[in-house]
């Protein structure tokens, strides 16, 4: 759950990401390139799957992003709208890169220019098929959409 004050390059709200393909796991960005929300995941076969909300975001507005990445599945909920991001045919990368809120995890690039109200991360052992319910429950508290 977060907002952005200024759209800049990168703008990582949360990141488990580094410069090399083998060290990239996931990131949530407010992107200046196309003024939208982006959920990206790198898979063990080297593919990068990107899902975005498909519409312009508003500076200062609050957004809820729930990303789901597991074997052969990449999707996200953006303010309650589910977007399927593909079937990568592989497992999510398992890298030892640090996890960071507010910038890219390896070098602090792409600093988030906004507010982060809540970050929830589930391990691979958690059943994520109820990600839409998670988004709805978070929205009951924040009333974003």
C-alpha positions as CSV (number, residue, x, y, z in Angstrom):
1,X,0.0,0.0,0.0
2,X,1.6,3.2,-1.0
3,X,1.5,6.5,-2.9
4,X,3.9,8.6,-5.0
5,X,4.6,12.3,-4.9
6,X,6.8,12.6,-8.0
7,X,7.1,10.1,-10.8
8,X,10.8,9.5,-11.4
9,X,12.8,6.7,-13.0
10,X,12.7,3.5,-11.0
11,X,10.7,4.7,-8.0
12,X,10.9,1.3,-6.2
13,X,8.4,1.0,-3.4
14,X,9.7,-2.5,-2.5
15,X,12.5,-4.4,-4.1
16,X,14.4,-7.8,-4.0
17,X,16.5,-6.9,-7.0
18,X,20.1,-6.5,-8.2
19,X,21.9,-5.7,-11.4
20,X,22.5,-9.3,-12.6
21,X,19.7,-11.5,-13.8
22,X,20.5,-14.3,-11.3
23,X,20.1,-11.8,-8.4
24,X,16.7,-10.4,-9.4
25,X,13.6,-11.7,-7.7
26,X,10.8,-9.0,-7.6
27,X,10.0,-5.3,-7.4
28,X,7.0,-3.0,-7.2
29,X,7.5,0.3,-9.0
30,X,5.6,3.6,-9.6
31,X,7.1,4.1,-13.1
32,X,7.8,7.4,-14.8
33,X,8.2,5.7,-18.2
34,X,4.5,5.1,-18.6
35,X,3.0,6.6,-15.4
36,X,1.7,3.4,-14.0
37,X,2.2,0.8,-11.3
38,X,4.4,-2.1,-12.2
39,X,5.0,-5.6,-10.6
40,X,8.0,-7.4,-12.0
41,X,9.4,-10.9,-11.3
42,X,12.4,-12.7,-12.6
43,X,12.1,-16.5,-13.1
44,X,14.8,-19.2,-13.0
45,X,14.8,-19.6,-16.8
46,X,15.8,-16.0,-17.1
47,X,12.5,-14.6,-18.2
48,X,11.3,-11.3,-16.8
49,X,7.6,-10.9,-16.4
50,X,6.1,-7.4,-16.0
51,X,2.5,-6.7,-15.1
52,X,1.2,-3.1,-14.9
53,X,-2.1,-1.5,-14.1
54,X,-2.5,-0.2,-17.7
55,X,-3.5,3.3,-16.7
56,X,-2.0,6.6,-15.5
57,X,-1.5,7.0,-11.8
58,X,-2.1,10.2,-9.9
59,X,0.5,11.9,-7.7
60,X,-0.6,11.8,-4.1
61,X,-3.2,9.0,-4.6
62,X,-2.9,5.8,-2.6
63,X,-2.7,2.5,-4.3
64,X,-2.9,-1.2,-3.3
65,X,-0.7,-3.6,-5.2
66,X,-0.8,-7.3,-4.5
67,X,1.7,-9.3,-6.6
68,X,1.7,-13.0,-7.0
69,X,4.6,-14.9,-8.4
70,X,5.0,-18.7,-8.3
71,X,5.9,-21.5,-10.7
72,X,4.2,-20.9,-14.0
73,X,2.1,-18.0,-12.7
74,X,2.6,-14.2,-12.6
75,X,-0.2,-11.8,-11.8
76,X,-1.1,-8.8,-9.7
77,X,-4.1,-7.0,-8.3
78,X,-4.0,-3.2,-8.7
79,X,-6.6,-1.6,-6.6
80,X,-8.8,-4.7,-6.9
81,X,-8.3,-5.2,-10.6
82,X,-6.7,-8.5,-11.4
83,X,-4.1,-8.5,-14.3
84,X,-2.6,-11.8,-15.5
85,X,1.0,-11.4,-16.4
86,X,1.8,-14.6,-18.0
87,X,2.9,-18.2,-17.5
88,X,6.7,-18.2,-17.3
89,X,7.1,-22.0,-17.2
90,X,9.7,-21.8,-14.4
91,X,10.1,-21.1,-10.7
92,X,10.8,-17.6,-9.3
93,X,14.5,-16.8,-8.8
94,X,15.8,-17.8,-5.4
95,X,18.5,-15.2,-4.9
96,X,20.2,-14.0,-1.7
97,X,19.8,-10.3,-2.6
98,X,18.6,-8.1,0.2
99,X,15.0,-7.1,0.5
100,X,14.5,-3.3,0.8
101,X,11.5,-1.0,1.1
102,X,11.9,2.4,-0.6
103,X,14.6,1.8,-3.2
104,X,16.3,-0.9,-5.2
105,X,17.8,-3.4,-2.8
106,X,21.4,-3.7,-4.1
107,X,22.4,-0.1,-4.6
108,X,19.6,2.2,-3.3
109,X,18.8,3.4,-6.9
110,X,15.3,4.3,-7.9
111,X,14.4,5.8,-4.5
112,X,10.7,5.9,-3.8
113,X,9.4,9.4,-3.8
114,X,6.2,8.9,-1.8
115,X,4.8,7.1,1.2
116,X,4.6,3.4,2.0
117,X,1.9,2.5,4.4
118,X,2.2,-1.3,4.5
119,X,4.3,-4.1,3.0
120,X,3.3,-7.7,3.4
121,X,5.5,-10.5,2.0
122,X,4.5,-14.2,1.9
123,X,7.0,-17.0,1.5
124,X,6.7,-19.7,-1.1
125,X,5.1,-22.0,1.4
126,X,2.1,-19.7,1.7
127,X,-0.9,-20.5,-0.5
128,X,-1.4,-17.3,-2.5
129,X,-4.5,-18.3,-4.4
130,X,-6.4,-15.9,-2.2
131,X,-4.5,-12.8,-3.2
132,X,-7.7,-11.1,-4.3
133,X,-9.1,-11.6,-0.8
134,X,-5.9,-10.2,0.7
135,X,-6.3,-7.0,-1.5
136,X,-9.9,-6.7,-0.5
137,X,-9.1,-7.0,3.2
138,X,-6.4,-4.4,3.0
139,X,-8.8,-2.1,1.1
140,X,-11.4,-2.5,3.9
141,X,-8.8,-0.8,6.1
142,X,-7.4,1.8,3.7
143,X,-10.5,2.5,1.5
144,X,-8.3,3.0,-1.6
145,X,-10.8,1.8,-4.2
